[in-house]
Amino acid sequence: MDTKKILIIEDEKSISDIIKFNLQKEGFEVDMAYDGKSGLEKFSTCKPDLVLLDVMLPVIDGFEVCKKIRESSTIPILMLTAKEEEVDKVLGLELGADDYITKPFGMRELVARIKANIRRVDLMNSKQNAPSNVQEFGNLAIDMNRYEVRKNGVPLELTLREFELLKYLAERENKVFSREQLLEEVWGYEYYGDIRTVDVTVRRLREKLEDDSSNPKYIMTKRGIGYYFRRP
Ligand code: CA
């Protein structure tokens, strides 16, 4: 496996130093930035495989950094949030983070989460050479093997989780799944998050797929139960 590069954007030097030490021990290459602005600059020059992003940062905060990175990239972003800030988790996910970890955290958990997120990207990249398997649903064409989605022929930029959720639902048209089921099936045992993650990801998907995300035609809500995919 080639060396993976992690960019840590965290202003508390004592935290970022210990993270750096542990990641290097695991064979990762590590780059650091201590505020949001230089984090964004580092992001475009060092081309990391994953970004570890603190929420509370000087100059530009973590949410803004996350939003900016998402304008040009779908790489995994893992946010570091303070334990008492429940709202931060959801906001981070809404802005396109893939995962979050709450401070204080154990190094083993952090390393495991980073590895899990990188593994999933490797898996996705390996699938881009797979034979295509395009299925059409109205204006949407989903390549189930290659992780590509087009709407009216135009490719959509989905994150890995967004694609996996879409694929899971589209392959099981009209079948309703609860949030708990989706968390279990799509996010899997490696995920420690809560069911709001599903709602946030559905919302993000709708914004990308639907003409009018408040009146969805593909990903439908079954009130009080969960979500299902419908061919329009
Ligand atoms: Ca901080």
Residues whose N, C-alpha, C, O or C-beta is under 5 A from the ligand:
A	BS01	CA	D11 E12 D54 M56 L57
